Amino acid sequence: MSKKFLLFCLIAFLATVSVAQNVKGLSPSKQSDPRMQWWKDAKFGMFIHWGIYSVPAGKWGDKTNYGEWIMHQAKIPRSEYSALAKQFNPIQFNAEDWVKLAKDAGQKYIVITSKHHDGFAMFGSKADPYNIVDATPFKRDILKELADACRKQGMKLGFYYSQAQDWYHPGGAVSGNVEWDPTHVADMNTYVDQIAVPQVKEILANYGDVAVLWWDTPTNMTPEMTRKLADLLKPYPNIITNNRLGAGMGGDLETPEQFVPATGFPGRNWEVCMTMNGHWGYNAWDDRWKSTTDLLQKLIDIVSKGGNFLLNVGPNAYGVVPEVCQQNLREMGEWLAQNGEAIYGTTGSPFPYLSWGRATRKGQTLYLHVFDWPKDRRLVVPLSNKIIKAYLLADAKTNLKITASKDKSILQLPPYAPDKVASVIVLEFAGEPIILPIPSQGAKVVASTTGEGSSAYATNDGDPKSKWQAAKGEKSATVEIDLGKPISIQSISLVEPWHPWSGIRQSHELQYLEGTKWSTLFKTETDGTGLTKNFPSVTAQKFRLLIQNEKEAPALLEMLLFRAD
């Protein structure tokens, strides 16, 4: 790695590390924190959203598009919603089967909803009788059964807890602060003191070694409320928490939801949480299932960027994980059984981007995950180091032919890919990776309009937290980048500041300067979370992005241009 690129990475790392928290005395764990090691090695976990919202199975009235937010979205009164508890009798629930399914999938930890926003506790709580033991005919504590099964099968277990939003208990926060039931209106401090604090104490104390505490939606959380809950963790120094407690607390994990960030989070621990269809909780009408190939390639993509994948299942009211989820998970497990060496215990890719796939690393070994098997059988690896040997993980006895040049090596591959999802090539090399820097980072960039407090430089400073945004009220903008010299480019990554549920659509047109004329490479639209896209390689010095946004002023966190293979 060049000294210039190493210096840039150090600056980017320092820029992305949080140096202060609104609640004093607590800060995110560093990537080198030894208590995070098991989690960093694990890579793949199971998220479970389960509660009495599984009883209506996504349907209320004549609408069938609900999930775990059904109480909020359908504006169901407390008295009517709580009656679902009497119908909740998941007699087919088997904790051993759930843990075995996670193990078959190659997952190393489980995080389950102990209480979601509907306020119903999935454990026996002395703090309030609105729970699975006291309010349902089932009368069993599923968290205890799951904790016992996890210990028996060597699976790490964590709990999701909705500390702020609670639409049942008076005083709990409500998204949008729009109350639909007057009996719910009360003081939030009282709710935190009487429900959230004692229930968190219970789940920390009663279920053994809790590996993860996963907070969610810190609506209306004050520093005082946040401190009360944070203090409960002091006797549990090894527990891992995410960044959603409230009041700027931070946490051990960044938590991008329902999308894979184009650049990951340099210098941070992070975990993508994602559904297998369109809902977290069970919806009998939702058949928008992701394919096994899609899910596996997402896992590889996330791991290649230094993150973990927390993949959700939503069991039905009987306690059964949908069959399509089980099938996809077991197929993922089959791939991991053969290729897990290239996932577990690895670090992120040294390559900024690979057009044909992704890469992971263990010391002096790179694992090349090839999604698109080259038709000419020539795989270009943009690495300047000496390659000692290269071979297919599925065929370690046969070395691949290597042709080396100054900035890259070419591997001669067999005519057919050994795996239809991702074929793994093992590459052993000498020294630290020497890779050409990203052409766009640090290059001159100008924007047609820039809002107060932002900068066009934020689009190529290596920090996916800094933002450029057009001036308030603008609907369109142009961001132009000058690479300093003509460079062959074939890929772009855009990082945007919104979430999939924000309802933001941003259109983009990428152009390059050809002589005195701007020529278009492609046009596309995003959902506000960014994209990574290949296009036919073009050699140029200047590129520009034309952006339109009807809801907010156009914005970008990062705009990265990658070299052609």
C-alpha positions in Angstrom: 0.0 0.0 0.0 1.4 3.4 -0.9 2.3 5.9 1.8 -0.1 8.5 0.3 -3.0 6.0 0.3 -2.1 4.8 3.8 -2.1 8.4 5.1 -5.5 9.0 3.5 -6.9 5.9 5.1 -5.6 7.1 8.5 -7.3 10.4 8.1 -10.5 8.8 7.0 -10.4 6.5 10.0 -9.9 9.3 12.4 -12.7 11.3 10.8 -15.1 8.4 11.2 -14.4 7.5 14.9 -16.9 9.1 17.2 -15.0 11.2 19.8 -17.9 12.4 22.0 -21.2 11.3 23.3 -24.1 13.4 24.6 -24.2 11.1 27.6 -20.9 11.4 29.3 -18.8 8.4 30.3 -19.9 6.0 27.5 -18.4 5.7 24.0 -18.5 3.1 21.2 -16.2 0.2 21.5 -13.2 0.3 19.2 -12.7 -2.3 16.5 -9.7 -3.6 18.5 -11.8 -4.1 21.7 -11.3 -7.8 22.7 -14.9 -8.3 23.8 -16.0 -7.7 20.3 -13.9 -10.5 18.8 -16.4 -13.3 18.9 -18.9 -11.0 17.2 -16.4 -9.9 14.5 -15.5 -13.5 13.8 -19.2 -14.6 13.7 -20.3 -12.5 10.7 -23.8 -14.0 10.4 -26.7 -14.0 12.9 -30.4 -14.6 13.0 -32.9 -11.9 14.0 -36.3 -13.1 15.2 -39.3 -10.8 15.3 -42.1 -12.6 17.1 -45.0 -11.4 19.1 -48.8 -11.3 19.3 -48.8 -9.3 16.0 -48.3 -12.7 14.4 -51.9 -13.6 15.3 -53.6 -11.3 12.6 -50.8 -12.5 10.3 -50.6 -9.1 8.6 -54.3 -8.5 8.0 -56.6 -6.0 9.8 -59.9 -5.0 8.2 -59.6 -5.3 4.5 -55.9 -4.5 4.4 -53.2 -7.2 4.3 -50.0 -5.1 4.3 -49.2 -5.1 8.0 -46.5 -6.6 10.1 -45.1 -5.9 13.6 -46.3 -2.2 13.3 -49.9 -3.3 12.8 -51.1 -1.6 16.1 -49.6 1.7 15.0 -50.4 1.6 11.4 -54.0 0.4 11.8 -54.5 2.7 14.9 -55.8 -0.2 17.0 -56.9 0.8 20.6 -55.0 -0.7 23.5 -58.0 -2.7 24.7 -58.7 -4.2 21.3 -55.1 -5.0 20.5 -54.3 -6.6 23.8 -57.1 -9.1 23.2 -54.8 -10.7 20.7 -52.8 -12.1 23.6 -55.7 -14.4 24.5 -55.5 -15.9 21.0 -51.7 -16.4 21.1 -51.0 -20.1 21.8 -47.9 -21.1 19.8 -48.0 -24.8 20.7 -45.7 -25.8 17.8 -42.8 -23.6 19.1 -39.7 -25.6 19.7 -36.6 -23.7 20.9 -34.3 -26.6 20.0 -35.6 -26.6 16.4 -35.1 -22.8 16.1 -31.5 -23.0 17.3 -30.8 -26.0 15.1 -32.1 -24.0 12.1 -29.7 -21.2 12.9 -26.8 -23.6 13.1 -27.8 -25.3 9.9 -27.8 -21.9 8.3 -24.2 -21.2 9.5 -25.4 -18.5 11.8 -23.4 -17.9 15.0 -25.8 -15.8 17.2 -29.5 -15.1 17.6 -31.2 -11.8 18.6 -34.9 -12.1 19.5 -37.5 -9.5 20.3 -38.1 -9.6 24.0 -40.5 -6.6 23.7 -41.4 -4.8 20.5 -43.1 -1.5 20.1 -46.5 -3.0 20.8 -45.4 -3.4 24.5 -46.0 -7.1 24.8 -43.2 -8.9 26.6 -42.2 -12.3 25.2 -41.0 -13.4 28.7 -42.4 -13.8 32.2 -42.1 -10.3 33.6 -42.9 -9.4 37.2 -42.8 -5.7 36.2 -46.1 -6.0 34.3 -48.6 -8.9 33.5 -48.8 -8.0 29.8 -46.5 -10.8 28.9 -46.5 -14.3 27.3 -46.7 -16.1 30.6 -49.4 -14.2 32.3 -51.6 -13.0 29.4 -51.7 -15.9 27.0 -53.0 -19.5 27.2 -49.4 -20.6 26.3 -48.1 -19.8 29.8 -44.5 -20.5 28.8 -41.4 -18.2 28.9 -40.0 -18.6 25.4 -36.9 -16.5 26.2 -36.0 -19.0 28.9 -36.5 -22.0 26.6 -34.5 -20.3 23.9 -31.7 -19.4 26.3 -31.5 -23.0 27.5 -31.4 -24.3 23.9 -28.7 -21.8 22.9 -26.5 -22.8 25.9 -27.0 -26.5 25.0 -26.1 -26.0 21.3 -23.3 -23.4 21.8 -25.2 -20.5 20.3 -24.8 -16.9 21.4 -28.1 -15.2 22.4 -29.1 -11.6 22.4 -32.3 -9.7 23.1 -34.0 -6.8 21.2 -35.8 -4.5 23.6 -37.9 -1.5 22.5 -37.0 1.0 25.3 -38.8 4.1 24.1 -41.6 3.2 21.8 -44.4 1.4 23.6 -47.9 1.8 22.2 -49.6 -0.2 25.0 -48.1 1.1 28.3 -49.2 4.6 29.1 -46.4 7.1 28.6 -44.5 5.0 26.1 -43.3 6.9 23.0 -45.2 6.8 19.8 -43.6 7.4 16.4 -44.7 10.7 15.0 -46.1 11.6 18.5 -49.6 11.0 17.2 -51.7 9.4 19.8 -54.8 7.4 18.7 -55.9 6.2 22.1 -56.4 8.7 24.9 -55.9 6.0 27.6 -52.2 5.8 26.4 -51.4 9.4 27.2 -49.1 9.7 30.3 -45.6 10.8 31.5 -42.8 9.0 29.6 -40.5 9.2 32.6 -43.0 7.1 34.6 -43.1 4.6 31.8 -39.3 4.3 31.7 -39.1 3.9 35.5 -41.9 1.4 35.9 -41.7 -0.6 32.7 -38.5 -0.2 30.7 -36.0 -0.1 33.6 -37.4 -3.1 35.5 -37.9 -5.2 32.4 -34.4 -4.6 31.1 -33.1 -5.6 34.6 -35.1 -8.9 34.2 -33.8 -9.8 30.8 -30.2 -9.1 31.9 -30.4 -11.0 35.1 -32.7 -14.0 34.4 -31.5 -15.6 31.1 -27.8 -16.3 31.6 -25.0 -14.8 29.6 -26.7 -12.2 27.4 -24.4 -11.6 24.4 -26.2 -8.6 22.8 -28.7 -6.0 23.9 -30.4 -4.5 20.8 -32.2 -1.2 21.4 -34.6 0.3 18.9 -36.1 3.6 17.8 -35.1 6.0 20.6 -38.1 8.3 20.1 -38.2 11.1 22.7 -35.4 9.6 24.8 -33.8 12.3 27.0 -30.3 12.1 28.4 -31.7 11.3 31.8 -33.8 8.4 30.5 -30.9 7.1 28.5 -28.6 7.2 31.5 -31.0 5.1 33.6 -31.0 2.3 31.1 -27.3 2.6 30.3 -26.4 2.3 34.0 -28.1 -1.1 34.0 -25.3 -2.5 31.8 -22.5 -1.7 34.2 -22.5 -5.1 35.8 -22.3 -6.7 32.4 -19.0 -5.5 30.9 -19.0 -8.0 28.0 -22.4 -7.3 26.6 -22.5 -5.7 23.1 -25.0 -2.9 22.4 -26.1 -1.2 19.2 -26.4 2.5 18.6 -30.1 3.0 19.1 -30.4 3.7 22.9 -31.0 7.4 22.5 -29.7 10.9 23.3 -26.6 10.5 21.1 -25.4 7.6 23.3 -23.9 5.7 20.4 -23.0 2.0 21.0 -20.8 -0.8 19.8 -22.5 -1.2 16.5 -23.7 0.9 13.6 -27.0 -0.6 12.3 -27.9 0.1 8.7 -31.3 -1.4 8.1 -32.7 -3.0 5.0 -29.7 -2.0 2.8 -26.0 -2.7 2.4 -24.0 0.6 2.6 -21.9 1.0 -0.5 -18.7 1.8 1.5 -19.5 0.2 4.9 -18.5 2.2 8.0 -14.7 2.6 8.0 -13.3 2.4 11.5 -16.6 1.2 13.1 -18.2 -2.1 13.9 -21.4 -2.4 11.9 -24.2 -4.8 11.2 -26.8 -4.9 8.5 -30.3 -6.0 9.7 -32.6 -7.1 6.9 -35.8 -9.0 6.3 -36.2 -12.0 4.0 -39.3 -10.5 2.5 -41.0 -7.1 3.1 -41.9 -7.5 6.8 -40.1 -8.2 10.1 -43.1 -9.8 11.7 -45.1 -12.6 10.1 -47.3 -11.6 7.1 -49.2 -14.5 5.4 -49.7 -12.4 2.3 -46.1 -11.2 1.7 -44.4 -13.4 -0.9 -41.6 -11.0 -1.9 -39.0 -13.4 -0.8 -35.3 -12.8 -1.5 -33.6 -15.6 -3.3 -30.8 -17.7 -1.7 -28.4 -16.3 -4.3 -29.3 -12.7 -3.4 -29.0 -13.4 0.4 -25.7 -15.1 0.0 -24.2 -12.4 -2.2 -25.4 -9.8 0.3 -23.7 -11.7 3.1 -20.5 -11.8 1.1 -20.8 -8.1 0.2 -21.3 -7.1 3.8 -18.4 -9.2 5.1 -16.1 -7.9 2.4 -16.8 -4.4 3.8 -16.1 -5.4 7.3 -19.6 -5.9 8.6 -22.0 -8.5 9.9 -25.4 -9.7 8.6 -28.3 -10.1 11.0 -31.0 -11.8 8.8 -34.6 -11.8 10.1 -37.2 -14.5 10.3 -40.8 -13.8 11.4 -42.4 -17.0 12.9 -46.2 -17.4 12.6 -48.6 -17.5 15.5 -48.1 -21.3 15.9 -44.3 -20.8 16.5 -43.2 -22.0 13.1 -40.7 -20.3 10.9 -42.1 -20.0 7.3 -40.9 -22.9 5.1 -39.4 -20.6 2.5 -37.2 -19.0 5.2 -36.1 -22.4 6.4 -35.2 -23.5 2.9 -33.2 -20.4 2.1 -31.4 -20.5 5.4 -30.4 -24.2 4.9 -29.2 -23.5 1.4 -27.1 -20.6 2.8 -25.7 -23.1 5.3 -24.8 -25.5 2.6 -22.7 -22.9 0.9 -21.1 -21.8 4.1 -20.3 -25.5 5.0 -18.1 -25.5 1.9 -16.9 -22.0 1.9 -17.1 -20.8 5.5 -13.3 -20.5 5.7 -13.7 -17.4 3.4 -16.3 -15.8 5.7 -15.8 -16.6 9.4 -12.9 -14.8 11.1 -12.0 -12.8 8.1 -11.4 -9.1 7.7 -12.7 -6.7 5.0 -11.4 -6.5 1.5 -8.3 -4.4 0.8 -9.8 -3.6 -2.7 -12.0 -0.5 -2.9 -14.1 -2.4 -5.4 -14.1 -5.5 -7.7 -16.4 -5.5 -10.7 -16.6 -9.3 -10.8 -17.3 -10.0 -7.1 -15.9 -9.3 -3.6 -12.9 -10.3 -1.4 -12.2 -11.1 2.2 -8.9 -11.6 4.0 -7.1 -13.6 6.7 -3.5 -12.3 7.1 -1.5 -13.2 4.0 -4.5 -15.0 2.4 -7.1 -13.3 0.2 -10.4 -15.0 -0.7 -11.8 -13.9 -4.0 -15.6 -14.4 -4.2 -16.3 -14.5 -7.9 -20.0 -13.7 -8.7 -19.5 -13.2 -12.5 -17.2 -15.9 -13.9 -15.3 -14.3 -16.8 -16.1 -15.8 -20.2 -12.5 -15.5 -21.3 -11.4 -17.3 -18.1 -9.1 -14.4 -17.2 -9.7 -12.9 -13.7 -8.0 -9.6 -13.2 -6.8 -9.0 -9.6 -5.7 -5.4 -9.1 -2.9 -6.3 -6.7 0.8 -5.4 -7.1 2.1 -7.8 -4.6 3.8 -11.1 -5.4 1.3 -13.9 -5.5 2.7 -17.0 -4.0 -0.1 -19.3 -5.3 -3.7 -19.3 -6.2 -6.2 -22.1 -6.2 -10.0 -22.8 -6.0 -11.2 -23.4 -2.4 -13.1 -26.3 -3.9 -9.9 -27.7 -5.5 -6.9 -26.9 -3.3 -4.6 -29.4 -5.1 -4.7 -27.6 -8.5 -2.8 -24.3 -8.7 -4.0 -21.6 -11.1 -1.7 -20.0 -13.6 -0.7 -16.4 -12.7 0.4 -13.7 -15.1 1.8 -10.7 -13.2 2.2 -7.1 -14.3 3.0 -3.8 -12.5 -0.4 -3.1 -11.0 -2.3 -6.3 -11.3 -2.2 -10.1 -11.8 -4.3 -12.2 -14.1 -5.5 -15.6 -13.0 -6.3 -18.3 -15.6 -9.5 -20.0 -14.5 -11.2 -23.2 -15.5 -13.9 -22.9 -18.1 -16.8 -23.3 -15.6 -17.5 -21.9 -12.2 -17.6 -24.5 -9.5 -20.4 -22.7 -7.7 -23.5 -21.0 -9.2 -23.7 -18.4 -6.4 -20.1 -17.4 -5.7 -16.9 -19.4 -6.4 -14.1 -18.8 -4.0 -10.5 -18.5 -5.1 -7.7 -18.6 -2.5 -4.8 -16.3 -3.1 -1.7 -16.4 -1.0 0.5 -13.3 -1.3 3.6 -11.6 0.2 3.7 -8.3 2.2 0.9 -5.9 2.8 -1.6 -5.4 -0.1 -0.3 -2.8 -2.6 -3.3 -1.4 -4.4 -3.9 1.7 -6.5 -5.9 4.4 -4.6 -9.5 5.2 -5.5 -9.2 7.8 -8.4 -11.9 10.1 -7.1 -10.8 10.3 -3.5 -9.1 13.6 -2.8 -9.7 14.8 -6.4 -11.1 18.3 -7.1 -14.8 18.4 -6.8 -17.3 21.3 -7.3 -21.1 21.4 -6.9 -23.5 23.7 -8.7 -25.1 24.5 -5.3 -24.1 23.9 -1.7 -26.3 24.3 1.4 -25.2 26.0 4.6 -22.9 23.8 6.7 -22.1 21.3 4.0 -19.3 20.9 1.5 -18.8 19.4 -2.0 -15.6 17.8 -0.6 -17.7 15.6 1.7 -18.5 13.5 -1.4 -14.9 12.2 -1.7 -13.4 12.6 1.8 -13.7 8.9 2.6 -16.1 9.5 5.4 -19.6 8.1 4.8 -21.0 10.3 7.7 -20.1 13.7 6.2 -22.6 15.2 3.8 -22.9 17.5 0.8 -26.4 18.8 0.3 -27.7 21.4 -2.2 -29.1 24.7 -0.9 -32.5 24.5 0.7 -35.3 24.6 -1.8 -33.3 23.3 -4.7 -34.6 20.3 -6.7 -31.6 19.6 -8.9 -27.9 19.9 -8.7 -24.6 18.9 -10.4 -21.5 17.5 -8.8 -18.4 17.6 -11.0 -15.2 15.8 -10.2 -11.8 16.3 -11.9 -9.5 13.3 -11.6 -6.4 15.4 -12.6 -5.6 13.1 -15.6 -7.5 10.7 -17.8 -8.2 7.4 -16.0 -10.2 4.4 -17.2 -13.3 4.2 -15.1 -16.0 1.4 -15.0 -17.8 1.6 -11.7 -19.4 4.1 -9.3 -20.6 3.9 -5.7 -23.0 6.5 -4.3 -23.8 6.8 -0.6 -26.9 8.7 0.3 -28.2 9.8 3.7 -31.7 8.4 3.9 -33.4 5.1 4.8 -35.4 2.7 2.6 -38.6 3.8 4.5 -37.9 7.5 4.1 -39.8 7.6 0.8 -36.9 9.6 -0.9 -36.3 8.9 -4.6 -33.3 10.5 -6.1 -32.5 10.3 -9.8 -28.9 10.3 -11.2 -27.3 10.8 -14.6 -23.6 10.1 -14.8 -21.7 11.9 -17.6 -18.1 12.3 -18.7 -16.4 15.0 -20.6 -15.5 13.9 -24.1 -13.5 16.7 -25.8 -15.9 19.7 -25.2 -19.1 17.6 -25.0 -20.7 15.9 -22.0 -21.7 12.3 -22.8 -24.1 10.2 -20.7 -23.0 6.9 -19.3 -26.3 5.9 -17.6 -29.4 7.2 -15.9 -30.9 5.6 -12.8 -33.0 6.2 -9.7 -32.3 5.3 -6.1 -34.3 4.9 -2.9 -32.2 7.3 -0.9 -29.7 4.7 0.3 -27.2 4.8 -2.6 -26.0 2.3 -5.2 -23.0 0.6 -6.7 -23.1 0.2 -10.5 -20.9 -1.1 -13.3 -20.9 0.4 -16.8 -18.8 0.1 -20.0 -15.3 1.4 -19.1 -14.6 4.9 -20.3 -11.3 6.9 -20.1 -11.8 10.5 -19.1 -10.5 13.2 -16.7 -13.8 14.9 -15.8 -17.1 13.3 -14.7 -20.3 14.8 -13.4 -23.4 13.6 -11.7 -26.7 15.3 -12.5 -29.1 14.8 -9.5 -32.8 15.5 -9.1 -34.8 15.1 -5.9 -38.5 16.2 -5.6 -38.8 15.9 -1.8 -35.6 17.2 -0.4 -32.5 19.2 -1.6 -30.3 16.7 -3.4 -27.6 15.2 -1.2 -24.7 12.7 -1.2 -22.5 11.3 1.5 -19.9 9.8 -0.9 -19.4 9.6 -4.7 -16.6 7.1 -5.6 -15.3 6.3 -9.1 -13.5 3.0 -9.5 -10.9 2.0 -12.1 -11.6 -0.4 -14.9 -10.1 -3.9 -14.5 
